[in-house]
Amino acid sequence: MKLINRSLINRRPDSYPRSLWRGVLLGLWLALLTVPAVAQRVVQSINSNWLFRKDDAGLTPAQAAAAKGWEAISLPHTWNAADVLDDEPGYYRGVGWYKKTLYVPAAWQQRRVYLYFEGANQEAEVYVNGQLAGRHAGGYTAFRVPLSGLLKFNGSAPAATEVLVRLTNRHNPDIPPLSADFTFYGGIYRDVYLEAAAPVHFDLDNYASNGTFVTTPAVSAEAADVVVAGALTNESGTARKVTVLTRLLDRDGRTVAKQQTALTLKAGEKRTFRQPLPRLRQPQLWSPDAPYLYRAVSQVLEGKQAPPLDEVTNQVGLRWYKFDAAQGFFLNGKHLKLIGTNRHQDYPGLGNALPNALHERDVQLLKQLGGNFLRVSHYPQDPAVLQACDRLGILASVEIPIVNAITDSKGFFANCLTMQTEMIRQGYNHPSVIIWAYMNEVLLRLPAGIKRDNEPGKVYLRRVNRLAQELDSLTRREDPARYTMIVNHGDFELYQLAGLPAIAQLVGWNLYQGWYSGDLEGFPKFLDRHRRELPTKPLLVTEYGADSDVRLHSFQPQRFDKTSEYANRYHQFYLKAMLERPFVAGSTVWNLAEFNSETRQEAVPHINNKSLLTGDRQPKDAYLFYQAHLVKSPFLKIGSRSWTLRAGQAVGPDSLFCRQPVEVYTNQPAVRLLLNGRDLGTRPAEFGVARFTVPFGAGLNQLRAQAQGQAMEDFTDIEFQLLPTRLDSPQLPFTELNVSLGDARYFTDDKLHQVWVPEQAYTPGSWGYVGGQAYKQPGDRLPYGSDRDVLGTSYDALYETQRLVLSQFRLDVPDGEYEVVLHFAELEAAPQGEQLVYNLSGNSNATGATALGQARSFSVLVNALPVLPELSTATYLRPLQAASFTVHASAREHQGIVVEFTPGQGQPFLNGIQVKRL
Ligand code: GCB
């Protein structure tokens, strides 16, 4: 059998006559039927049928095993999927127990049996049949736990094996991340496998790697060298003479190179091996356009035995690359601007416990964007992510989660070094990986009492520098073929002061000029400064982004208003600045999709929506804008896809339309737009965007865009709620109006099918406020309103703005009966204890705290009736609590509706008003 196998390896299968082939297949089949009990590794997922319970009583393993109150779950699982979304600050960070009975086949007595956890956040203790089998610290890397000595076999019956896992996601100052703008969900949130290997096997005790490491020391278009190295372990009681055979297979399964190494292992011995494969001529290269993968199949063979004792397959991509400080990035000798996104690993409703299909889908969405680069931020993610990158041709940077700060402790340093080693060894064989990184904005949160220029500050910066040096050296030692990177926030001086840019080979900057601070122009200035002052350091823009809540829109977008329109403007500006600068080697948008950050407040509490996709992965306009630049085939999409329900006021009393802008994204030179079949003209595309002003009529508006010179079209339907200019208009009878006070934005509520329009001053015949000013939280960040979490509502964005000191809100509606809903939220409130510090202006101190709450009272009258007498901070106006009241109003004798505010103490205010004709 062995002989036949060997000869098969050497020759192309199609060069055999048919009859011989049949014989070969029959031989193989017979060999499979006689598989000896101790051959080849078996790996099975064990995600089903687990039990879970929280533990706030500090149970011992024995108590936990006997305790009641278990919930049946399956993996992946997190215990924080729901509590990170509620109105109560914080989420459960404590102990959870998992329990499962495994049935280990009697035949596995001869094998080495392991549990393999792809990841569990964050400190795990694994007990098997009541005994501690292994521990692991860190929530983002895999670990393997040996079981063999703990299994209890009983004759030929499978060994029923109790697995109990104690897991905690409590804060541990020795384990990164210490703090971050994402949620530290607890749970066994990735897959778990049971593995059974023959006693002689590839090393399974090497930081949960697969025990083999593939390098490609020399690759060119003409030739490629591939080396497979690793270690073999003999866990049997006798010396063994084995061969490691590696075959490199092309995509069609043909062997294109092979190498074998004979090894003799004493009982209990572990031995390393290194196998340079014969040089490959005219290799197929791996690139984003053609991600060609070979497979290196390494087997442990012994004597005449077949199949092998062990086998490991690694995907191999042949490519070479370099970063150049002036010219950027080169792949396979060609310049390639790296463009893509960052990614977090969560999904609405699931927390971080995602099936592999969702991890893969995100990489596909990046590919469909036209991206070629993924920053796997801020921690190593599910193996499915890098597998998808390999397959789809996405280059990747991976990092460990040292975020915001370090702890100057032995434990912290040791855990960082271990995590870095795990990350590298576990991800080593992915051709997509080009960068190993290890710090994200590590100086954003200087610990209490520490300033950049005081004595403790100097000591702290030295310690951060020390940790960076240790991690950098470790990384270069572990994997000299990849680049190292540290990612900084936009405080150039501080990182220079700490000496960090000098340490890693690449510098990543997270830049938010025109968002957290300053204006857009600050961005190119910063890039040029790097080029001037760090001329030998390749640069990547590792983060940039602006919040965009798909419900919010504005035609005068402003920094920090969270509208899609500001985000569009921001991305259009940033991309242009980066494309104009060849020294910007790469960039990754923050972020591919919206993600949970429990401590974050703002328009959608707990959600960071600086992203190209919504949480459920629907494209925002900015996604289409990037497609227009990155997709290589002809591309044309009408924007506004997530804004298909709009409202606005008719342009004049006798008009039946309202003009609003629409952007069309394309890589074609010009676009024609039609509205309900009527030609609106052709506009040139400037930097991927053709801009139109569309006269929307009431009801259905069908937009059709055509690329000039291409048989390409795109369609979108927009439903428009046309508001009359004069509320007594006979052509456009008044039905309802929803106004967000103190606000310059439109807010679409798809579920209730309502659109809220921005406030306006009252003019006779129409509607609006009389007097007052829009509320503005102290500080320079928000143009208006507050970013505090308003409790008791999911319409935070509406309650976060208000008009102060108004005397009236008037609507000159026709005589009739109306329902009026008045919305209030007291925005003056004590500062938050723990302020989110994502003020990346370079100032590490928290900002945004509002003034202390003050007593306030006022009364509201509707058409002279005191419907809300004495609204006050002592009654309904509790700080940051939504309160709404529905009242009835009769409009008589052409007086319309007059809502009046009479102050008692302090300034009256109104956050929102809805008026509906009954
Ligand atoms: C950053 C951080 C990232 C945050 C992001 C933001 O610089 O690296 O973790 O989520 O800014 O949105 O503030």
Residues whose N, C-alpha, C, O or C-beta is under 5 A from the ligand:
A	BS01	GCB	D181 N510 N608 K610 Y838
